[in-house]
Amino acid sequence: MVDQKLPFTVHLEELRKRLIICCAAVGVGFLVCYGFKDRIFEFVAIPLIASLPEDNSWMIFTGVTEAFFTYLKVSLLAGIFLSLPVIFYQLWAFISPGLYSKERNVIVPFVVFSTLFFITGASFGYFVVFPFGFKFLLGFATDTIRPFPSVKEYLSFATKLLLAFGFVFELPLITYFLSKTGMITYQTLAKNRRYFIVLAFVASAILTPPDVATQLLMAGPILILFEISVAVARAFGRKPLTDESGDLKDEEEPGPTAG
């Protein structure tokens, strides 16, 4: 099969269409979630409220519009989570034309596992990391220094961590895709393990509160996911094809690519 190269503008138009669909899906999710904005924010705030003193278990806002925009942002965050299947489907639909035909047939598992891994990562941050992190940070309160967390600052902090953990848990799936396409091998991952360990601790130090326990709660899963990714690349990585004489032979050509 001859590699048919398409103009770059064709791919830009395809990307534009996919982005519009993703934005529309997020918009619909936002409208749906806005009707439950109070309950959604209360749910997101549970780990912090549970860590506050009993006589001071509330949050404040200091700007006139702060509460309004906080509800908009939490509805948008929930809308993104609600539209994850559509977003991942559009991502796969955009890159699939450049893949081999057998690699284009895994779109349903890709969408399902991408959504599952992302939600699992965000859930790990919410149920495991948040309680430890807030307990440490609020532990600096004294009789003269009382915590009065702002709804705006808390939502910004929580959003960053939830999305970070969601993306981190996509690592094995990304590795599976890259190894299937031959872009990486398990030997490459294993060879660069020490660099990844350093990056994992640097990332956790930036994204989490400044205490060792919370940083380990992020760095630990990242390192475990990396080892799982190495195993995934070794098990599912593309193997070179050989003919009867033992010489390497070409695989089926991928679909049209940009040129």
N, C-alpha and C positions, 0 to 999 in steps of 0.2 A: 504494500500500500504506500503510495507516494504521500509524503508529508505536505499537506496543503496549508500554506501559511495565509492567515487572514490579516487584513490591515489592522494597525494598532487602534484606529478609531472605532473599529467594530467591537473590540474588547472594551474600550472605554464606554461605548453605548450600552454594552451588556452589563458592565459594572454599575452604570447609572441606573439601569432598570432594577437590578438586584437591590441597590441601596434604597431606591424609592419604595420597594416592597417591604424592606426591613423597617424603614421609617414609618410606613403605614401600619405595619403590625404593632410596632411599639406605641404608635398613637392610639390605636384601638385598645391595646392593653392599658395604656394610661387612663383613657376615659372610663374603662371598666373599673380599674382600681381606685380612681378618684372617688367613686361612690362609697368606698370603704376606707377612705384615707385615715379616719380616726382609729379604726381597729388595726389597720396595717402599722401605723406609727406606734401604737401601744404595744404591738407584738415586737416590733424592732427594738423598742426601748426596754423590754423586759429584763435583759441581762444587766443593764445599768441601774434600773430602778431597784432590782433585787440586791444590788451592792451598796445602795445608799443607806444611811442611817434611818431607822424607823421614824424618827421625828423630823426627817428632812427628805422624804422620799418623793420628790417632785422635780420637775425641770422648769426652766424659765426661758423667756425670750425678752430681749432688750430693745429690739427694733419694732416699729409699728407694723411693718410688713413681714417680719421674720417668721411668724407662725404660718402665715398664708403661703409664703414661698417654700417653707419646710414641707407643708402638705403637698405642694406641687412636686417637689423633688422626690418625696417618698413614694408618691403615686407613679412617677416616672421610673424609679428604681423597680418597683413592683411590676410595672408594665414591661420592662426589659426582661425580667425573669419569666413573666407570663408568655412572652413572645419568643423565647429561646428556640423552640422547635422550628419556627419560621426562619429565624436568623441563621441557624445552622444549616437548614435546608438550602437557603439562598447561597450561602457560602459554598456548599458542596456543588450546587448547580453551576456556579460560576467557574470553579476550577476543574470540574469533571470533563469538559471537552478536550482538555490537554492530556487526559489519562488514557491508559489502555482500556479496552472494552471491558475486560473482566474486573477492572478496578472501578468502573462506573456503576457496577451493579450492587454496591454496598451502601447505597445512599440511605436506606432505611436504618440499618444498624448504626451508621455514622450519626444520623440525627438523634436516634434514641440514646446512644451511649454518650454523645457530646452533651446532651441535656442532662442526663443522669449524673455524669461526672461533675459538671458545673454546679449543679444543685447540691451534690454531695460535698464539694469543696466549700461552698458557702455555708452549708449546714454545720460543717466541722468548725468553721470560724465562729459561727453564732453560738453553738451549744458547748464548745470546748474552750476556744481561745478567749472569747469575750468575758466569761465569768472570771477567769484567772487574771486577765489584763485589767479589768475594772477593779477587782479586789485589790490588786497591787497599787494602782494609781490612786484610788480613794483611801488607801491606807495612810496617806500623808496628811489626812485631815486631823485637826486638833480642836481643842475647845475654842481657840481663837481663829482657826482657819477652817471654815466650813465649806463643803462642796455645794455649788449652785450651778450644775451643768446647763449649758445652753442647748436648746433643741437644734439650732443651726449647726453648732460645732459637733454635737454628737452625731447627727445624721451624716455629716461630711466624713467623720472618722469611721463610722460604721459602714458607709457605702464603699469607701476605699478598701477596707479589709474584706468585706464580703465579695467584692469583685476580684480582689487579688487572690483569695483562696479559690474562687471559682475557676479562674484561669489557670492557676497552678495545678489543679487536679485534672486539667486537660492534657497534661504532659504525656501520659502513656498513649493516649489516642493520637496525639500529634506525632509521637515517635512511630507508632504503627503506620500511619500514613506515609511519613517520610521514608521509612525503611522499605515499605512496599513499592514505592516509586524509585528506590535505589539512591535517594539523595543522601542518606546516612547509613552506616552499618553499626552493628553492636561493637565491633572492634574500635571504631572511632569514639563511641561513647565511653567505653571502658578505658581507653587511653587517656581521655580528658576528664576522668572522674575527679581528680584532685582539684581541677579548676572549677568544676561544678560545685564541689563542696564549699569552696570559698564564696562563690556567687550566691549560694543558698543562704549562707549566714549573713552576707552583706544585704541581700534582699529582705531577709527577715528583720534585720536591725533597722532598716528604713521603714518598713511597712507596719511594724508592731510597736507597742509601747516599750520604753527603754528598760525593760527588766529581762534578766536572763531566762526565767521560766517561760515567759510568753514568747520570746524569740525562739526558744527551743521547740515550742509547740508549733511553730511554723516551719522552722528549718528541718525538724525531724520528719514531718510528712513529705517535704520536698525531696529529701534524700531517699526516703523509702520509695517515693514515686519514681525517682531517677533509676533506682535499682530495678524496679518493675519495668521501666522503659527499656533498660538494657536487655532484660529477659524477653520483652516483646520484640525488640529488634532482632534478637538472635533467633527467635522462633518463627517470626513472620517476615523477616527481611527477604528481599528478592534474591533468588539464587540464579547464577548464570546458567544459561541453557547450553547444552552441548549436543552435537550430532553423534552418529555412530562412530565416527573416526576420533572423537574426543575433542574436536575443535569447537570453539565457541560459535554459536549461531545467533542471529538477531531475533529478538522477540517481535511481536506484532507492533507496528508503528502506532504511536499515540494519535489522538485526534488533532484537529487543526490547532496551530499555535500562532502566536503573534509574530509578525515579521515587518 
